[in-house]
Amino acid sequence: MQNIDSHTLAGHLKDRSATGIARDTATLVRNGVLPVGARLPSLRDLAYELKISPSTLSQAWKELRRLRVLTGRGRNGTFVTGSSFAPRPSRVSAQGHFERIALNLSVAVPDMKLLPPLGEALDYGTHAEGLNSYVRVRILPELERVLRPLWPNHAASMLATNGGYNALYTALHALVPPGSVVAVEAPVPMRILDILEDLRVSILLVENDDHGPTPQSLHAILKESPSVFILQPRISAVTGLFLHPDRMEELGDILSKSDALIIEDDGLGDISLAPPQSLGDRFPDRTIHIRSFSKAYGPDLRMAVLSGSEYLVEQIQSYRAFSAAWTSRILQAAVSWLLQDDETQRLVATATRTYRDRRNLLARHLRDRGVDVPDGAGLCLLAPVHSETFALITLAAHDIAALPGSRFSMHETGHIRLGTGRLEPHEIERLAHVFKLSASEPFILSPDP
């Protein structure tokens, strides 16, 4: 291990601002002057050499820790741990690949056999209005006409985006400055937590029960004056449990005493097995509603639509102008065709029921074995365990991959998430038996007296 002394490092750092120190240190790492594994001088010693406040240097180190270039090891010091500077979604990146495992339940994805065929839809899309024009339209007029009767509120404006998470990412970056406080219902889809952490906001988790975010938890968190509240308006993509309409009404009553922006993330869309709902008509000036079409119609469509007030949508569209200023007219027209095609709607309805039956058959087998999992719908369920680590090890020993509940929160939750969208009926009984073993309290052998 190479120790870097404060005098040598200070000689390389010409800019004494926090931003400049972070930039210059990153350059030293990139060029190999500070190799991976090197131990940096203490914050106090380096600040003294630089003749700056330790708090200024601390800001620079904090930014490099966020990028995973540096890491602090308590009293052992600060070390160079990486030479890659692009921020990356830590939870999603850590998901791993399980090609060789017999039963991979770590992903909550649709069954490709249940997705509708796209050939006719994409052919139709090649004749979209304004095809190949550089005119930046928020949404194809045809798609908006189809969606309006299906939308859960009378939104002033709509915007097509390149998928649900793209919509959420763009909206948050356009409207929420770093350092803000954001409330989000927990458990949280991994990518949402990754987006919020990358945005460098303070994250407050609103607790959930079987009917959705609890009024008590939301009321307590609103005392912290969050600028945004993110909720899933139909069904939780992590638990597979519905947000009850009465609970939605209660949440609206509590939010009426706040000025927080409301972002409704309908990630499962048309396979939710519940009617769409929104607080948009109640709070039209501060509600953004997002519906994704990927899970129901195909992930390669990369299509979602968001709605909101004219002011909010214009802000989001202005931010989009830095990159993809509009979403493919071909894909928008294809989704319009799929939404109007009777056979496609029949296939989606069949898939929706199949996903529900697979999930709830596993839930019933788990309940028969004393593991409390309510019925729901969607592509996964969240089941309680005594120890997340023990459960994952036990499942892996039986060639089953899953994800810990901590991946969907800020701490261990005592749960395991199982993706059920691709489960086959013959796999369920064995899975339930193994999961019962994994959910039990670990047996620890006592040493011989």
C-alpha positions as a Markdown table, in Angstrom:
| # | Residue | x | y | z |
|---|---|---|---|---|
| 1 | Met | 0.0 | 0.0 | 0.0 |
| 2 | Gln | 1.4 | 3.4 | -1.0 |
| 3 | Asn | 1.0 | 6.3 | 1.5 |
| 4 | Ile | 0.7 | 9.7 | -0.1 |
| 5 | Asp | 2.1 | 12.5 | 2.1 |
| 6 | Ser | 0.3 | 15.8 | 2.4 |
| 7 | His | 3.1 | 18.0 | 1.1 |
| 8 | Thr | 3.4 | 16.0 | -2.1 |
| 9 | Leu | -0.3 | 15.9 | -2.8 |
| 10 | Ala | -0.8 | 19.6 | -2.0 |
| 11 | Gly | 1.8 | 20.4 | -4.6 |
| 12 | His | -0.4 | 18.9 | -7.3 |
| 13 | Leu | -3.6 | 20.7 | -6.2 |
| 14 | Lys | -3.5 | 24.2 | -7.7 |
| 15 | Asp | -7.2 | 25.1 | -7.3 |
| 16 | Arg | -8.2 | 25.6 | -3.6 |
| 17 | Ser | -12.0 | 25.4 | -4.1 |
| 18 | Ala | -13.9 | 22.2 | -3.2 |
| 19 | Thr | -14.8 | 21.7 | -6.9 |
| 20 | Gly | -11.3 | 22.4 | -8.1 |
| 21 | Ile | -9.7 | 20.0 | -5.5 |
| 22 | Ala | -12.2 | 17.2 | -6.5 |
| 23 | Arg | -11.4 | 17.8 | -10.2 |
| 24 | Asp | -7.7 | 17.9 | -9.8 |
| 25 | Thr | -7.6 | 14.8 | -7.5 |
| 26 | Ala | -9.8 | 12.9 | -10.1 |
| 27 | Thr | -7.2 | 13.9 | -12.8 |
| 28 | Leu | -4.4 | 12.6 | -10.6 |
| 29 | Val | -6.2 | 9.3 | -10.1 |
| 30 | Arg | -7.0 | 9.0 | -13.8 |
| 31 | Asn | -3.4 | 9.6 | -14.8 |
| 32 | Gly | -2.1 | 7.1 | -12.3 |
| 33 | Val | -0.3 | 9.6 | -10.1 |
| 34 | Leu | -2.6 | 8.4 | -7.3 |
| 35 | Pro | -2.9 | 4.7 | -7.9 |
| 36 | Val | -5.8 | 2.6 | -6.8 |
| 37 | Gly | -5.1 | 1.4 | -3.2 |
| 38 | Ala | -3.1 | 4.5 | -2.3 |
| 39 | Arg | -3.7 | 5.9 | 1.2 |
| 40 | Leu | -4.3 | 9.7 | 1.2 |
| 41 | Pro | -3.0 | 12.0 | 4.0 |
| 42 | Ser | -5.4 | 12.9 | 6.8 |
| 43 | Leu | -7.9 | 15.6 | 6.0 |
| 44 | Arg | -6.5 | 17.9 | 8.7 |
| 45 | Asp | -2.9 | 17.6 | 7.5 |
| 46 | Leu | -3.8 | 18.1 | 3.9 |
| 47 | Ala | -6.0 | 21.1 | 4.7 |
| 48 | Tyr | -3.2 | 22.6 | 6.6 |
| 49 | Glu | -0.8 | 22.2 | 3.7 |
| 50 | Leu | -3.4 | 23.7 | 1.3 |
| 51 | Lys | -4.1 | 26.5 | 3.8 |
| 52 | Ile | -7.9 | 25.9 | 3.5 |
| 53 | Ser | -10.7 | 25.0 | 5.8 |
| 54 | Pro | -11.0 | 21.3 | 6.6 |
| 55 | Ser | -14.7 | 21.7 | 5.6 |
| 56 | Thr | -13.7 | 22.7 | 2.1 |
| 57 | Leu | -11.6 | 19.6 | 1.7 |
| 58 | Ser | -14.3 | 17.5 | 3.2 |
| 59 | Gln | -16.7 | 18.7 | 0.5 |
| 60 | Ala | -14.2 | 17.6 | -2.2 |
| 61 | Trp | -13.7 | 14.2 | -0.7 |
| 62 | Lys | -17.5 | 13.7 | -0.3 |
| 63 | Glu | -18.0 | 14.3 | -4.1 |
| 64 | Leu | -15.2 | 11.7 | -4.9 |
| 65 | Arg | -16.7 | 9.2 | -2.5 |
| 66 | Arg | -20.1 | 9.7 | -4.3 |
| 67 | Leu | -18.3 | 8.8 | -7.5 |
| 68 | Arg | -16.7 | 5.8 | -5.7 |
| 69 | Val | -13.2 | 7.1 | -6.5 |
| 70 | Leu | -12.4 | 7.4 | -2.8 |
| 71 | Thr | -13.5 | 5.6 | 0.3 |
| 72 | Gly | -13.1 | 6.3 | 4.0 |
| 73 | Arg | -12.2 | 3.6 | 6.4 |
| 74 | Gly | -12.7 | 5.4 | 9.7 |
| 75 | Arg | -9.5 | 5.9 | 11.6 |
| 76 | Asn | -7.6 | 3.9 | 8.9 |
| 77 | Gly | -7.8 | 6.8 | 6.6 |
| 78 | Thr | -9.0 | 7.6 | 3.1 |
| 79 | Phe | -8.1 | 5.4 | 0.1 |
| 80 | Val | -8.2 | 5.5 | -3.7 |
| 81 | Thr | -10.6 | 2.8 | -4.6 |
| 82 | Gly | -11.5 | 3.4 | -8.3 |
| 83 | Ser | -10.4 | 5.1 | -11.5 |
| 84 | Ser | -13.9 | 5.3 | -13.1 |
| 85 | Phe | -15.6 | 8.6 | -12.7 |
| 86 | Ala | -19.0 | 8.1 | -14.3 |
| 87 | Pro | -21.7 | 7.7 | -11.6 |
| 88 | Arg | -23.5 | 4.4 | -12.0 |
| 89 | Pro | -26.7 | 3.0 | -10.5 |
| 90 | Ser | -25.2 | 1.1 | -7.6 |
| 91 | Arg | -28.3 | -1.1 | -6.8 |
| 92 | Val | -29.1 | -2.1 | -10.3 |
| 93 | Ser | -25.4 | -2.5 | -11.2 |
| 94 | Ala | -25.0 | -4.9 | -8.2 |
| 95 | Gln | -27.9 | -7.1 | -9.3 |
| 96 | Gly | -25.5 | -9.7 | -10.9 |
| 97 | His | -26.0 | -12.3 | -13.6 |
| 98 | Phe | -27.4 | -15.7 | -12.9 |
| 99 | Glu | -27.3 | -17.5 | -16.2 |
| 100 | Arg | -26.2 | -20.8 | -14.7 |
| 101 | Ile | -28.6 | -20.8 | -11.8 |
| 102 | Ala | -31.7 | -23.1 | -12.1 |
| 103 | Leu | -34.3 | -20.6 | -11.0 |
| 104 | Asn | -33.5 | -16.9 | -11.3 |
| 105 | Leu | -36.1 | -14.9 | -9.3 |
| 106 | Ser | -33.8 | -11.9 | -8.9 |
| 107 | Val | -35.6 | -10.0 | -11.7 |
| 108 | Ala | -39.3 | -8.9 | -11.9 |
| 109 | Val | -39.8 | -8.9 | -15.6 |
| 110 | Pro | -42.6 | -10.0 | -18.0 |
| 111 | Asp | -42.6 | -13.5 | -19.6 |
| 112 | Met | -41.5 | -13.0 | -23.2 |
| 113 | Lys | -44.0 | -15.6 | -24.3 |
| 114 | Leu | -46.9 | -13.5 | -23.0 |
| 115 | Leu | -45.9 | -10.2 | -24.7 |
| 116 | Pro | -47.9 | -9.3 | -27.8 |
| 117 | Pro | -46.3 | -9.5 | -31.2 |
| 118 | Leu | -45.0 | -6.1 | -32.5 |
| 119 | Gly | -44.7 | -6.7 | -36.2 |
| 120 | Glu | -47.9 | -5.0 | -37.3 |
| 121 | Ala | -47.6 | -2.3 | -34.8 |
| 122 | Leu | -44.1 | -1.3 | -35.9 |
| 123 | Asp | -45.1 | -1.5 | -39.5 |
| 124 | Tyr | -47.9 | 0.9 | -38.7 |
| 125 | Gly | -45.4 | 3.1 | -36.9 |
| 126 | Thr | -43.4 | 3.7 | -40.0 |
| 127 | His | -46.3 | 5.7 | -41.4 |
| 128 | Ala | -46.5 | 7.9 | -38.3 |
| 129 | Glu | -47.6 | 11.5 | -38.8 |
| 130 | Gly | -44.5 | 13.8 | -39.3 |
| 131 | Leu | -42.1 | 10.8 | -39.6 |
| 132 | Asn | -38.4 | 11.9 | -39.7 |
| 133 | Ser | -39.3 | 15.5 | -39.1 |
| 134 | Tyr | -37.0 | 17.5 | -36.8 |
| 135 | Val | -40.0 | 19.3 | -35.3 |
| 136 | Arg | -40.0 | 18.6 | -31.6 |
| 137 | Val | -43.4 | 17.4 | -30.7 |
| 138 | Arg | -44.1 | 16.5 | -27.1 |
| 139 | Ile | -46.4 | 13.6 | -28.0 |
| 140 | Leu | -47.8 | 12.3 | -31.3 |
| 141 | Pro | -51.3 | 13.7 | -31.6 |
| 142 | Glu | -52.7 | 10.3 | -32.5 |
| 143 | Leu | -51.3 | 8.7 | -29.3 |
| 144 | Glu | -52.6 | 11.6 | -27.2 |
| 145 | Arg | -56.1 | 11.1 | -28.7 |
| 146 | Val | -56.0 | 7.4 | -27.8 |
| 147 | Leu | -54.7 | 7.9 | -24.3 |
| 148 | Arg | -57.0 | 10.8 | -23.2 |
| 149 | Pro | -60.1 | 8.6 | -22.5 |
| 150 | Leu | -57.8 | 6.1 | -20.7 |
| 151 | Trp | -56.0 | 8.6 | -18.5 |
| 152 | Pro | -56.9 | 8.9 | -14.8 |
| 153 | Asn | -57.0 | 12.7 | -14.7 |
| 154 | His | -57.7 | 15.7 | -17.0 |
| 155 | Ala | -54.1 | 16.7 | -17.4 |
| 156 | Ala | -53.3 | 19.9 | -19.2 |
| 157 | Ser | -50.4 | 18.5 | -21.1 |
| 158 | Met | -48.8 | 15.2 | -22.1 |
| 159 | Leu | -45.3 | 14.2 | -23.0 |
| 160 | Ala | -44.0 | 10.9 | -24.5 |
| 161 | Thr | -40.7 | 9.7 | -23.0 |
| 162 | Asn | -38.2 | 6.9 | -23.6 |
| 163 | Gly | -39.6 | 4.6 | -20.9 |
| 164 | Gly | -40.9 | 5.1 | -17.3 |
| 165 | Tyr | -37.6 | 5.6 | -15.6 |
| 166 | Asn | -36.5 | 8.0 | -18.3 |
| 167 | Ala | -39.6 | 10.0 | -17.5 |
| 168 | Leu | -38.9 | 10.0 | -13.8 |
| 169 | Tyr | -35.2 | 10.7 | -14.2 |
| 170 | Thr | -35.9 | 13.7 | -16.5 |
| 171 | Ala | -38.7 | 15.1 | -14.3 |
| 172 | Leu | -36.6 | 14.9 | -11.1 |
| 173 | His | -33.5 | 16.5 | -12.8 |
| 174 | Ala | -35.6 | 19.2 | -14.4 |
| 175 | Leu | -37.6 | 20.1 | -11.3 |
| 176 | Val | -35.7 | 19.1 | -8.1 |
| 177 | Pro | -32.4 | 20.7 | -7.3 |
| 178 | Pro | -29.6 | 18.8 | -5.5 |
| 179 | Gly | -29.9 | 19.0 | -1.7 |
| 180 | Ser | -33.7 | 18.8 | -1.7 |
| 181 | Val | -35.7 | 16.5 | 0.5 |
| 182 | Val | -37.6 | 13.8 | -1.4 |
| 183 | Ala | -40.2 | 11.5 | 0.2 |
| 184 | Val | -40.8 | 8.2 | -1.5 |
| 185 | Glu | -43.0 | 5.2 | -0.6 |
| 186 | Ala | -41.0 | 2.2 | 0.6 |
| 187 | Pro | -40.1 | -0.4 | -0.5 |
| 188 | Val | -38.8 | 1.6 | -3.4 |
| 189 | Pro | -37.9 | 0.2 | -6.9 |
| 190 | Met | -34.1 | 0.0 | -7.1 |
| 191 | Arg | -33.7 | 2.3 | -10.0 |
| 192 | Ile | -35.7 | 5.1 | -8.3 |
| 193 | Leu | -33.3 | 4.9 | -5.3 |
| 194 | Asp | -30.3 | 5.0 | -7.7 |
| 195 | Ile | -31.7 | 8.1 | -9.4 |
| 196 | Leu | -32.4 | 9.9 | -6.1 |
| 197 | Glu | -28.9 | 9.1 | -4.7 |
| 198 | Asp | -27.3 | 10.3 | -8.0 |
| 199 | Leu | -29.3 | 13.5 | -7.7 |
| 200 | Arg | -27.8 | 14.0 | -4.2 |
| 201 | Val | -31.1 | 14.6 | -2.4 |
| 202 | Ser | -32.1 | 13.6 | 1.1 |
| 203 | Ile | -34.3 | 10.6 | 0.9 |
| 204 | Leu | -37.2 | 10.0 | 3.4 |
| 205 | Leu | -39.0 | 6.7 | 3.2 |
| 206 | Val | -42.8 | 6.6 | 3.7 |
| 207 | Glu | -43.8 | 3.3 | 5.3 |
| 208 | Asn | -46.2 | 0.9 | 3.5 |
| 209 | Asp | -48.8 | -1.6 | 4.7 |
| 210 | Asp | -51.1 | -3.9 | 2.7 |
| 211 | His | -53.1 | -0.9 | 1.4 |
| 212 | Gly | -50.3 | 1.4 | 0.4 |
| 213 | Pro | -48.3 | 4.2 | 2.0 |
| 214 | Thr | -49.6 | 4.8 | 5.6 |
| 215 | Pro | -51.2 | 8.1 | 6.4 |
| 216 | Gln | -49.3 | 8.2 | 9.7 |
| 217 | Ser | -45.9 | 7.9 | 8.1 |
| 218 | Leu | -46.7 | 10.4 | 5.3 |
| 219 | His | -48.0 | 12.9 | 7.9 |
| 220 | Ala | -44.8 | 12.6 | 10.0 |
| 221 | Ile | -42.5 | 12.9 | 7.0 |
| 222 | Leu | -44.3 | 16.0 | 5.6 |
| 223 | Lys | -43.2 | 17.8 | 8.8 |
| 224 | Glu | -39.7 | 17.6 | 7.1 |
| 225 | Ser | -41.1 | 19.7 | 4.2 |
| 226 | Pro | -40.1 | 17.4 | 1.3 |
| 227 | Ser | -40.2 | 19.1 | -2.1 |
| 228 | Val | -41.4 | 15.9 | -3.8 |
| 229 | Phe | -43.5 | 12.8 | -2.9 |
| 230 | Ile | -43.1 | 9.8 | -5.2 |
| 231 | Leu | -45.8 | 7.1 | -5.0 |
| 232 | Gln | -47.0 | 4.2 | -7.1 |
| 233 | Pro | -50.7 | 5.0 | -7.8 |
| 234 | Arg | -52.0 | 1.5 | -8.7 |
| 235 | Ile | -49.7 | -1.3 | -7.5 |
| 236 | Ser | -46.3 | -1.5 | -5.8 |
| 237 | Ala | -43.7 | -2.8 | -8.3 |
| 238 | Val | -41.8 | -4.4 | -5.3 |
| 239 | Thr | -44.6 | -6.0 | -3.2 |
| 240 | Gly | -47.3 | -6.6 | -5.8 |
| 241 | Leu | -49.9 | -5.0 | -3.4 |
| 242 | Phe | -52.5 | -2.5 | -4.5 |
| 243 | Leu | -52.9 | 1.1 | -3.4 |
| 244 | His | -56.6 | 1.1 | -2.2 |
| 245 | Pro | -58.7 | 4.0 | -3.5 |
| 246 | Asp | -59.7 | 4.9 | 0.1 |
| 247 | Arg | -56.1 | 5.1 | 1.0 |
| 248 | Met | -55.4 | 7.3 | -2.0 |
| 249 | Glu | -58.1 | 9.6 | -0.8 |
| 250 | Glu | -56.5 | 9.7 | 2.7 |
| 251 | Leu | -53.1 | 10.5 | 1.2 |
| 252 | Gly | -54.7 | 13.3 | -0.8 |
| 253 | Asp | -56.2 | 14.8 | 2.4 |
| 254 | Ile | -52.7 | 14.8 | 4.0 |
| 255 | Leu | -51.0 | 16.2 | 0.9 |
| 256 | Ser | -53.6 | 19.1 | 0.8 |
| 257 | Lys | -51.7 | 20.5 | 3.8 |
| 258 | Ser | -48.4 | 20.4 | 1.8 |
| 259 | Asp | -47.1 | 22.1 | -1.3 |
| 260 | Ala | -44.9 | 19.1 | -2.3 |
| 261 | Leu | -44.7 | 18.1 | -5.9 |
| 262 | Ile | -46.5 | 14.7 | -6.4 |
| 263 | Ile | -45.0 | 12.2 | -8.9 |
| 264 | Glu | -47.2 | 9.2 | -9.6 |
| 265 | Asp | -45.1 | 6.3 | -11.1 |
| 266 | Asp | -47.3 | 3.7 | -12.7 |
| 267 | Gly | -44.5 | 1.4 | -13.6 |
| 268 | Leu | -46.6 | -1.7 | -14.4 |
| 269 | Gly | -49.2 | 0.1 | -16.4 |
| 270 | Asp | -51.8 | -2.1 | -18.1 |
| 271 | Ile | -50.8 | -5.4 | -16.3 |
| 272 | Ser | -51.6 | -3.9 | -12.9 |
| 273 | Leu | -55.1 | -5.5 | -12.7 |
| 274 | Ala | -56.4 | -2.4 | -11.1 |
| 275 | Pro | -58.0 | 0.7 | -12.6 |
| 276 | Pro | -55.7 | 3.7 | -13.0 |
| 277 | Gln | -56.0 | 6.4 | -10.4 |
| 278 | Ser | -54.4 | 9.8 | -9.8 |
| 279 | Leu | -54.4 | 12.9 | -7.5 |
| 280 | Gly | -54.0 | 15.0 | -10.7 |
| 281 | Asp | -57.5 | 16.4 | -10.7 |
| 282 | Arg | -57.3 | 17.3 | -7.0 |
| 283 | Phe | -53.8 | 18.9 | -7.3 |
| 284 | Pro | -53.5 | 19.8 | -11.0 |
| 285 | Asp | -50.7 | 22.3 | -10.7 |
| 286 | Arg | -48.3 | 19.9 | -8.8 |
| 287 | Thr | -49.1 | 16.4 | -10.0 |
| 288 | Ile | -47.0 | 14.5 | -12.6 |
| 289 | His | -48.5 | 11.1 | -13.6 |
| 290 | Ile | -46.2 | 8.6 | -15.4 |
| 291 | Arg | -47.4 | 5.5 | -17.2 |
| 292 | Ser | -45.0 | 2.9 | -18.6 |
| 293 | Phe | -45.9 | 0.6 | -21.5 |
| 294 | Ser | -42.8 | -1.6 | -21.3 |
| 295 | Lys | -44.1 | -4.4 | -19.0 |
| 296 | Ala | -47.4 | -4.9 | -20.8 |
| 297 | Tyr | -46.4 | -4.4 | -24.5 |
| 298 | Gly | -42.6 | -4.9 | -24.6 |
| 299 | Pro | -39.5 | -3.5 | -23.0 |
| 300 | Asp | -37.9 | -2.7 | -26.4 |
| 301 | Leu | -40.7 | -0.2 | -27.1 |
| 302 | Arg | -39.0 | 2.0 | -24.5 |
| 303 | Met | -42.2 | 4.0 | -24.2 |
| 304 | Ala | -43.9 | 5.9 | -21.4 |
| 305 | Val | -46.1 | 9.0 | -21.2 |
| 306 | Leu | -46.2 | 11.6 | -18.5 |
| 307 | Ser | -48.8 | 14.2 | -17.8 |
| 308 | Gly | -48.9 | 17.4 | -15.8 |
| 309 | Ser | -49.7 | 21.1 | -15.9 |
| 310 | Glu | -48.5 | 23.1 | -18.9 |
| 311 | Tyr | -45.8 | 24.7 | -16.7 |
| 312 | Leu | -44.4 | 21.4 | -15.4 |
| 313 | Val | -44.4 | 19.7 | -18.7 |
| 314 | Glu | -42.7 | 22.6 | -20.4 |
| 315 | Gln | -39.9 | 22.6 | -17.7 |
| 316 | Ile | -39.4 | 18.9 | -18.3 |
| 317 | Gln | -39.4 | 19.3 | -22.1 |
| 318 | Ser | -36.8 | 22.1 | -21.8 |
| 319 | Tyr | -34.5 | 19.8 | -19.8 |
| 320 | Arg | -34.9 | 17.1 | -22.4 |
| 321 | Ala | -33.6 | 19.5 | -25.1 |
| 322 | Phe | -30.1 | 18.8 | -23.7 |
| 323 | Ser | -30.3 | 15.2 | -25.1 |
| 324 | Ala | -33.2 | 13.3 | -26.9 |
| 325 | Ala | -35.6 | 16.2 | -27.5 |
| 326 | Trp | -38.4 | 13.9 | -28.5 |
| 327 | Thr | -39.4 | 10.2 | -28.5 |
| 328 | Ser | -39.5 | 8.2 | -31.7 |
| 329 | Arg | -42.7 | 8.8 | -33.7 |
| 330 | Ile | -42.4 | 5.2 | -34.9 |
| 331 | Leu | -42.7 | 3.9 | -31.3 |
| 332 | Gln | -45.4 | 6.3 | -30.3 |
| 333 | Ala | -47.5 | 5.3 | -33.3 |
| 334 | Ala | -46.8 | 1.6 | -32.6 |
| 335 | Val | -48.1 | 2.0 | -29.0 |
| 336 | Ser | -51.2 | 3.8 | -30.3 |
| 337 | Trp | -51.9 | 0.9 | -32.6 |
| 338 | Leu | -51.4 | -1.7 | -29.8 |
| 339 | Leu | -53.8 | 0.2 | -27.5 |
| 340 | Gln | -56.5 | 0.1 | -30.2 |
| 341 | Asp | -56.0 | -3.5 | -31.4 |
| 342 | Asp | -58.5 | -5.9 | -30.0 |
| 343 | Glu | -56.3 | -9.0 | -30.2 |
| 344 | Thr | -53.4 | -7.2 | -28.4 |
| 345 | Gln | -55.8 | -6.1 | -25.6 |
| 346 | Arg | -57.0 | -9.7 | -25.3 |
| 347 | Leu | -53.4 | -10.9 | -25.0 |
| 348 | Val | -52.5 | -8.3 | -22.4 |
| 349 | Ala | -55.5 | -9.2 | -20.4 |
| 350 | Thr | -54.6 | -12.9 | -20.5 |
| 351 | Ala | -51.0 | -12.1 | -19.5 |
| 352 | Thr | -52.2 | -9.9 | -16.6 |
| 353 | Arg | -54.3 | -12.8 | -15.2 |
| 354 | Thr | -51.4 | -15.2 | -15.7 |
| 355 | Tyr | -49.0 | -13.0 | -13.8 |
| 356 | Arg | -51.6 | -12.7 | -11.0 |
| 357 | Asp | -52.2 | -16.4 | -10.8 |
| 358 | Arg | -48.5 | -17.3 | -10.7 |
| 359 | Arg | -47.8 | -14.7 | -8.0 |
| 360 | Asn | -50.8 | -15.7 | -5.8 |
| 361 | Leu | -50.2 | -19.5 | -6.2 |
| 362 | Leu | -46.8 | -19.0 | -4.7 |
| 363 | Ala | -48.2 | -16.7 | -2.1 |
| 364 | Arg | -50.8 | -19.4 | -1.1 |
| 365 | His | -48.1 | -22.1 | -0.9 |
| 366 | Leu | -46.0 | -19.8 | 1.3 |
| 367 | Arg | -49.0 | -19.0 | 3.6 |
| 368 | Asp | -49.6 | -22.8 | 3.9 |
| 369 | Arg | -46.1 | -23.0 | 5.3 |
| 370 | Gly | -46.5 | -20.1 | 7.7 |
| 371 | Val | -44.9 | -17.4 | 5.6 |
| 372 | Asp | -47.3 | -14.4 | 5.6 |
| 373 | Val | -47.6 | -13.1 | 2.1 |
| 374 | Pro | -50.9 | -11.4 | 1.0 |
| 375 | Asp | -52.5 | -11.9 | -2.4 |
| 376 | Gly | -51.8 | -9.2 | -5.0 |
| 377 | Ala | -50.8 | -9.0 | -8.7 |
| 378 | Gly | -48.0 | -8.0 | -10.9 |
| 379 | Leu | -44.5 | -9.6 | -11.4 |
| 380 | Cys | -43.2 | -10.2 | -7.9 |
| 381 | Leu | -43.9 | -10.6 | -4.2 |
| 382 | Leu | -42.0 | -9.6 | -1.0 |
| 383 | Ala | -41.8 | -12.3 | 1.7 |
| 384 | Pro | -40.6 | -12.0 | 5.3 |
| 385 | Val | -37.5 | -13.8 | 6.5 |
| 386 | His | -35.6 | -13.9 | 9.8 |
| 387 | Ser | -32.3 | -12.9 | 8.1 |
| 388 | Glu | -31.9 | -11.6 | 4.6 |
| 389 | Thr | -28.3 | -12.9 | 4.4 |
| 390 | Phe | -29.2 | -16.4 | 5.6 |
| 391 | Ala | -32.2 | -16.5 | 3.3 |
| 392 | Leu | -30.1 | -15.6 | 0.2 |
| 393 | Ile | -27.5 | -18.2 | 1.1 |
| 394 | Thr | -30.1 | -20.9 | 1.7 |
| 395 | Leu | -31.8 | -20.1 | -1.6 |
| 396 | Ala | -28.5 | -20.1 | -3.5 |
| 397 | Ala | -27.6 | -23.5 | -2.0 |
| 398 | His | -30.8 | -24.8 | -3.7 |
| 399 | Asp | -29.9 | -23.0 | -7.0 |
| 400 | Ile | -32.4 | -20.2 | -6.5 |
| 401 | Ala | -31.5 | -16.5 | -6.9 |
| 402 | Ala | -33.5 | -13.7 | -5.3 |
| 403 | Leu | -32.9 | -10.1 | -4.0 |
| 404 | Pro | -32.8 | -8.9 | -0.4 |
| 405 | Gly | -35.4 | -6.3 | 0.7 |
| 406 | Ser | -32.5 | -4.0 | 1.7 |
| 407 | Arg | -32.0 | -3.4 | -2.1 |
| 408 | Phe | -35.3 | -1.6 | -2.1 |
| 409 | Ser | -34.7 | 0.5 | 1.1 |
| 410 | Met | -31.9 | 2.2 | 2.9 |
| 411 | His | -31.4 | -0.6 | 5.4 |
| 412 | Glu | -32.2 | -4.3 | 5.9 |
| 413 | Thr | -35.9 | -4.9 | 5.9 |
| 414 | Gly | -36.2 | -8.6 | 6.9 |
| 415 | His | -37.7 | -9.5 | 3.5 |
| 416 | Ile | -36.7 | -11.2 | 0.2 |
| 417 | Arg | -38.2 | -10.2 | -3.1 |
| 418 | Leu | -39.0 | -13.0 | -5.5 |
| 419 | Gly | -39.7 | -12.3 | -9.2 |
| 420 | Thr | -42.8 | -14.3 | -10.2 |
| 421 | Gly | -43.5 | -13.2 | -13.8 |
| 422 | Arg | -41.7 | -16.2 | -15.4 |
| 423 | Leu | -42.5 | -18.8 | -12.8 |
| 424 | Glu | -44.0 | -22.1 | -14.1 |
| 425 | Pro | -46.6 | -23.9 | -11.9 |
| 426 | His | -44.4 | -27.0 | -11.6 |
| 427 | Glu | -41.7 | -24.9 | -9.9 |
| 428 | Ile | -43.8 | -23.4 | -7.2 |
| 429 | Glu | -44.2 | -26.1 | -4.6 |
| 430 | Arg | -40.5 | -26.8 | -4.4 |
| 431 | Leu | -39.8 | -23.1 | -4.3 |
| 432 | Ala | -42.2 | -22.6 | -1.4 |
| 433 | His | -40.6 | -25.5 | 0.5 |
| 434 | Val | -37.1 | -24.1 | 0.1 |
| 435 | Phe | -38.2 | -20.6 | 0.9 |
| 436 | Lys | -39.7 | -21.8 | 4.2 |
| 437 | Leu | -36.3 | -23.2 | 5.1 |
| 438 | Ser | -34.6 | -19.9 | 4.1 |
| 439 | Ala | -37.1 | -17.8 | 6.1 |
| 440 | Ser | -36.4 | -19.7 | 9.4 |
| 441 | Glu | -34.2 | -18.5 | 12.1 |
| 442 | Pro | -30.6 | -19.6 | 11.4 |
| 443 | Phe | -29.5 | -22.7 | 13.4 |
| 444 | Ile | -26.2 | -22.0 | 15.1 |
| 445 | Leu | -24.3 | -24.9 | 16.6 |
| 446 | Ser | -23.2 | -24.4 | 20.2 |
| 447 | Pro | -19.5 | -25.1 | 20.9 |
| 448 | Asp | -18.8 | -28.3 | 22.8 |
| 449 | Pro | -18.6 | -27.7 | 26.6 |
